Amino acid sequence: MDKQRYDQRVRVFVEVRGGEADWELAGERFAAHGWPVREAAPAGEGPLGEAVEARPDSRVYEIEVRLPGIAKGADLGAARRVAKALRAARVEGYVRRADVLHRDREMPSYWRAVDTRSRPRPAGAGPGRLLYRAGLALGLADGRTLVHAEGRQALRLARAGLGAEALVTGVRPLDGRWREPRGRLPEELLERRLWGLFLWALATAGALPFLEGRTGWPRGFWLVVLGAGMFGTLRAGAHLLPRNPLGGGLTGALMLAACVLTVGGGPGGEPASRAQVAIVAVVVLVVVGLGMLVRQWSWGEWVAWAVPLAVTLAVSTLAAAGSLLHAFYADGFGLTPGDLDVPPIWKALAAVKLLTLTSLALVPPALWGLARHRHHFYATPGESFNFLLWPLMILLLVAAVGQLVLETAEEAVDRTTSAAERGTDPPPFFGVHPEWTCVEPVIPVGRLPVEGPPLDPARPYLSFGVAGGNAVLWDAEAGEAVKVPASKVRLVPAEGADQVCRGV
């Protein structure tokens, strides 16, 4: 039986044709998917009555389809799931009607029963009444009973079954919801509107860095986006408090101000850049989308696809991505990977950096997860989508990793060569520390076996260290790599590129 979690319940009326054998098979398919059958009647009878044509080989089932996702479009999503299940079972069936069942929860106040005998209520107003209320608020008269209801019902529940002690039992509220019992939003609707307000405010604040420094039509575009975001935020705030739109709009304005301060860095902080906002947006999209995708996976999908994919990607990426990164870096200087003696920890750190940048390759499956959450027709759950989604995801992931490896290595090579041309200290690169070094031969220079341009002991070279018995150097003037046997030279650190080195 399907044990997936669900967010929506949809009542679906399905006409199944074919006779007893097909009816039994349809019932088995409904049970296998975890859709309980509420009622079954011959066509022309039952809940739909004469709305369905009477046929001797036809029966109408009322089932309850449970599925993840939002309420909007859940009826169509349920209809497609049922049709797909019947088609897979080779059963002729038609979804005749689907109704989304809304079962949101009210949020009455919590009350604590109090014993009025221990602290009698004083007559009249004055300091005594204030002390009495303060004592109640502090729980000095509390009993051991908690009730969850509106005002009068809370008192009746607290007194139920107490007999003579009912008259001396009262209640005190533990929250302030009892003041406005009418017009209060149900729990799930309130949560959705709170999230809507937060997302509107955050998106509006995130548009500010893109407006800065813009001119012409780009500035006009982002001004329109900003105006639409402000309107949407205030509107979402007004919907949060339907009985007090002005107060809701003020709540939206405060939320927007808080998000603007967060994006702007606050007093004395560093404002977020466009790249940072874009990266955060992509990361949030990927995390949310993949979460919505995997929460709808069955155990079969987890075992068949997710586990092998995760293990393969993790092992292969961590084992090879760092080596590839250093290999492309070495190739930029005309070297081989064996010419760079990089500790394994730095290779692993290089791989971790790449993994953080591969979120762009995970955008398609994340969008697929959002599509499934919104019941889009092309994302209806089933085994067939795996043959389209996973190859596409793997290809995009490999392409993104390869492109990022190339760009990251090329940028590091450019920074190092630029520093060498200027004579400044080059930056390190994941365990590779190029340093200005004087090369002092221990034998005559003419007898020194050199791979690359002739060695000039009077000036410093960039040293990448010793690997494979050779001192790996970079000649900034010639723009080429130089290799000499490490046993035939002394490597002495130089203070800079302009230092005059001591020769033989």
Solvent accessible surface area in square Angstrom, and as a share of the most:
residue,aa,sasa,rsa
1,M,153,0.68
2,D,52,0.27
3,K,153,0.65
4,Q,49,0.22
5,R,142,0.52
6,Y,97,0.37
7,D,53,0.27
8,Q,29,0.13
9,R,73,0.27
10,V,0,0.00
11,R,86,0.31
12,V,0,0.00
13,F,10,0.04
14,V,0,0.00
15,E,2,0.01
16,V,0,0.00
17,R,40,0.15
18,G,45,0.43
19,G,16,0.15
20,E,122,0.55
21,A,76,0.59
22,D,39,0.20
23,W,27,0.10
24,E,117,0.52
25,L,67,0.33
26,A,0,0.00
27,G,22,0.21
28,E,95,0.43
29,R,76,0.28
30,F,0,0.00
31,A,52,0.40
32,A,46,0.36
33,H,56,0.25
34,G,16,0.16
35,W,11,0.04
36,P,39,0.24
37,V,65,0.37
38,R,125,0.46
39,E,77,0.35
40,A,47,0.36
41,A,12,0.10
42,P,70,0.44
43,A,6,0.05
44,G,18,0.17
45,E,102,0.46
46,G,38,0.37
47,P,62,0.39
48,L,24,0.12
49,G,20,0.20
50,E,165,0.74
51,A,90,0.70
52,V,12,0.07
53,E,124,0.55
54,A,75,0.58
55,R,86,0.31
56,P,135,0.85
57,D,48,0.25
58,S,1,0.01
59,R,65,0.24
60,V,1,0.01
61,Y,13,0.05
62,E,23,0.10
63,I,0,0.00
64,E,6,0.03
65,V,0,0.00
66,R,80,0.29
67,L,0,0.00
68,P,3,0.02
69,G,2,0.02
70,I,50,0.26
71,A,28,0.22
72,K,157,0.66
73,G,29,0.27
74,A,0,0.00
75,D,54,0.28
76,L,92,0.46
77,G,6,0.06
78,A,0,0.00
79,A,20,0.16
80,R,76,0.28
81,R,35,0.13
82,V,0,0.00
83,A,40,0.31
84,K,55,0.23
85,A,6,0.04
86,L,3,0.01
87,R,147,0.54
88,A,69,0.53
89,A,17,0.13
90,R,197,0.72
91,V,10,0.06
92,E,84,0.38
93,G,19,0.18
94,Y,80,0.31
95,V,41,0.23
96,R,107,0.39
97,R,123,0.45
98,A,27,0.21
99,D,34,0.17
100,V,31,0.18
101,L,26,0.13
102,H,131,0.59
103,R,149,0.54
104,D,53,0.27
105,R,122,0.45
106,E,143,0.64
107,M,34,0.15
108,P,22,0.14
109,S,0,0.00
110,Y,89,0.34
111,W,18,0.06
112,R,67,0.25
113,A,7,0.05
114,V,8,0.04
115,D,48,0.25
116,T,46,0.27
117,R,142,0.52
118,S,73,0.47
119,R,81,0.29
120,P,99,0.62
121,R,158,0.58
122,P,44,0.27
123,A,106,0.82
124,G,49,0.47
125,A,103,0.80
126,G,30,0.29
127,P,107,0.67
128,G,37,0.35
129,R,45,0.17
130,L,121,0.60
131,L,125,0.62
132,Y,27,0.10
133,R,142,0.52
134,A,49,0.38
135,G,3,0.03
136,L,32,0.16
137,A,73,0.56
138,L,136,0.68
139,G,23,0.22
140,L,108,0.54
141,A,6,0.04
142,D,49,0.26
143,G,32,0.31
144,R,243,0.89
145,T,62,0.36
146,L,88,0.44
147,V,13,0.07
148,H,83,0.37
149,A,6,0.04
150,E,59,0.27
151,G,34,0.32
152,R,203,0.74
153,Q,86,0.38
154,A,0,0.00
155,L,56,0.28
156,R,152,0.55
157,L,81,0.40
158,A,5,0.04
159,R,76,0.28
160,A,70,0.54
161,G,86,0.83
162,L,71,0.35
163,G,61,0.59
164,A,98,0.76
165,E,89,0.40
166,A,18,0.14
167,L,150,0.75
168,V,41,0.24
169,T,16,0.09
170,G,12,0.12
171,V,34,0.19
172,R,40,0.15
173,P,45,0.28
174,L,76,0.38
175,D,42,0.22
176,G,36,0.35
177,R,80,0.29
178,W,97,0.34
179,R,162,0.59
180,E,117,0.52
181,P,68,0.43
182,R,194,0.71
183,G,46,0.44
184,R,62,0.23
185,L,21,0.10
186,P,43,0.27
187,E,52,0.23
188,E,65,0.29
189,L,45,0.22
190,L,47,0.23
191,E,87,0.39
192,R,136,0.49
193,R,73,0.26
194,L,79,0.39
195,W,158,0.55
196,G,25,0.24
197,L,0,0.00
198,F,74,0.31
199,L,100,0.50
200,W,116,0.41
201,A,0,0.00
202,L,70,0.35
203,A,70,0.54
204,T,4,0.02
205,A,0,0.00
206,G,11,0.11
207,A,6,0.05
208,L,58,0.29
209,P,14,0.09
210,F,41,0.17
211,L,24,0.12
212,E,129,0.58
213,G,71,0.68
214,R,70,0.25
215,T,105,0.61
216,G,62,0.59
217,W,204,0.72
218,P,31,0.19
219,R,107,0.39
220,G,32,0.31
221,F,105,0.44
222,W,52,0.18
223,L,81,0.40
224,V,107,0.61
225,V,52,0.30
226,L,27,0.13
227,G,38,0.37
228,A,56,0.44
229,G,7,0.07
230,M,90,0.40
231,F,138,0.57
232,G,6,0.05
233,T,0,0.00
234,L,76,0.38
235,R,133,0.48
236,A,14,0.11
237,G,0,0.00
238,A,26,0.20
239,H,78,0.35
240,L,15,0.07
241,L,76,0.38
242,P,64,0.40
243,R,153,0.56
244,N,80,0.41
245,P,78,0.49
246,L,155,0.77
247,G,18,0.17
248,G,0,0.00
249,G,17,0.16
250,L,111,0.55
251,T,48,0.28
252,G,0,0.00
253,A,41,0.32
254,L,113,0.56
255,M,59,0.26
256,L,21,0.10
257,A,49,0.38
258,A,53,0.41
259,C,7,0.04
260,V,50,0.29
261,L,105,0.52
262,T,103,0.60
263,V,19,0.11
264,G,35,0.33
265,G,29,0.28
266,G,25,0.24
267,P,137,0.86
268,G,91,0.88
269,G,35,0.34
270,E,153,0.69
271,P,80,0.50
272,A,30,0.23
273,S,53,0.34
274,R,90,0.33
275,A,63,0.49
276,Q,99,0.44
277,V,26,0.15
278,A,43,0.33
279,I,103,0.52
280,V,88,0.51
281,A,60,0.46
282,V,34,0.20
283,V,63,0.36
284,V,79,0.45
285,L,52,0.26
286,V,8,0.05
287,V,97,0.56
288,V,63,0.36
289,G,0,0.00
290,L,46,0.23
291,G,32,0.31
292,M,41,0.18
293,L,1,0.01
294,V,45,0.26
295,R,58,0.21
296,Q,2,0.01
297,W,20,0.07
298,S,37,0.24
299,W,192,0.68
300,G,42,0.41
301,E,10,0.05
302,W,88,0.31
303,V,103,0.59
304,A,61,0.47
305,W,78,0.27
306,A,8,0.06
307,V,80,0.46
308,P,65,0.41
309,L,28,0.14
310,A,61,0.48
311,V,85,0.49
312,T,82,0.48
313,L,43,0.21
314,A,46,0.36
315,V,95,0.55
316,S,52,0.34
317,T,19,0.11
318,L,78,0.39
319,A,74,0.58
320,A,45,0.35
321,A,3,0.02
322,G,1,0.01
323,S,45,0.29
324,L,84,0.42
325,L,0,0.00
326,H,7,0.03
327,A,24,0.19
328,F,78,0.33
329,Y,1,0.00
330,A,0,0.00
331,D,100,0.52
332,G,42,0.40
333,F,5,0.02
334,G,64,0.62
335,L,9,0.05
336,T,74,0.43
337,P,81,0.51
338,G,59,0.56
339,D,15,0.08
340,L,13,0.06
341,D,112,0.58
342,V,13,0.08
343,P,58,0.37
344,P,112,0.70
345,I,108,0.55
346,W,90,0.31
347,K,72,0.31
348,A,38,0.30
349,L,80,0.40
350,A,0,0.00
351,A,0,0.00
352,V,70,0.40
353,K,78,0.33
354,L,0,0.00
355,L,72,0.36
356,T,90,0.52
357,L,63,0.31
358,T,6,0.04
359,S,21,0.14
360,L,111,0.55
361,A,4,0.03
362,L,43,0.21
363,V,28,0.16
364,P,37,0.23
365,P,0,0.00
366,A,0,0.00
367,L,91,0.45
368,W,43,0.15
369,G,0,0.00
370,L,46,0.23
371,A,5,0.04
372,R,4,0.01
373,H,28,0.13
374,R,120,0.44
375,H,16,0.07
376,H,68,0.30
377,F,135,0.56
378,Y,115,0.44
379,A,2,0.01
380,T,25,0.15
381,P,34,0.22
382,G,20,0.20
383,E,105,0.47
384,S,70,0.45
385,F,11,0.05
386,N,1,0.01
387,F,140,0.58
388,L,130,0.64
389,L,5,0.03
390,W,9,0.03
391,P,63,0.40
392,L,87,0.44
393,M,8,0.03
394,I,67,0.34
395,L,123,0.61
396,L,65,0.32
397,L,16,0.08
398,V,95,0.55
399,A,63,0.49
400,A,22,0.17
401,V,23,0.13
402,G,30,0.29
403,Q,95,0.42
404,L,33,0.16
405,V,1,0.00
406,L,68,0.34
407,E,74,0.33
408,T,20,0.12
409,A,1,0.01
410,E,99,0.44
411,E,100,0.45
412,A,2,0.02
413,V,17,0.09
414,D,87,0.45
415,R,117,0.43
416,T,1,0.01
417,T,31,0.18
418,S,41,0.27
419,A,3,0.02
420,A,5,0.04
421,E,139,0.62
422,R,160,0.59
423,G,26,0.25
424,T,62,0.36
425,D,113,0.58
426,P,13,0.08
427,P,49,0.31
428,P,80,0.50
429,F,9,0.04
430,F,41,0.17
431,G,14,0.14
432,V,6,0.04
433,H,99,0.44
434,P,6,0.04
435,E,102,0.46
436,W,14,0.05
437,T,9,0.05
438,C,4,0.02
439,V,0,0.00
440,E,10,0.04
441,P,5,0.03
442,V,70,0.40
443,I,40,0.20
444,P,68,0.43
445,V,52,0.30
446,G,80,0.77
447,R,174,0.63
448,L,12,0.06
449,P,69,0.43
450,V,48,0.28
451,E,104,0.47
452,G,46,0.45
453,P,21,0.13
454,P,118,0.74
455,L,11,0.06
456,D,55,0.29
457,P,19,0.12
458,A,50,0.39
459,R,51,0.19
460,P,7,0.05
461,Y,1,0.00
462,L,0,0.00
463,S,10,0.06
464,F,18,0.08
465,G,32,0.30
466,V,70,0.40
467,A,11,0.08
468,G,83,0.80
469,G,50,0.48
470,N,48,0.25
471,A,0,0.00
472,V,0,0.00
473,L,0,0.00
474,W,19,0.07
475,D,2,0.01
476,A,29,0.22
477,E,135,0.60
478,A,51,0.39
479,G,38,0.36
480,E,92,0.41
481,A,19,0.15
482,V,0,0.00
483,K,29,0.12
484,V,0,0.00
485,P,29,0.18
486,A,30,0.23
487,S,99,0.64
488,K,72,0.30
489,V,11,0.06
490,R,117,0.43
491,L,59,0.29
492,V,59,0.34
493,P,107,0.68
494,A,17,0.14
495,E,169,0.76
496,G,12,0.12
497,A,32,0.25
498,D,133,0.69
499,Q,63,0.28
500,V,127,0.73
501,C,9,0.05
502,R,156,0.57
503,G,29,0.28
504,V,121,0.70
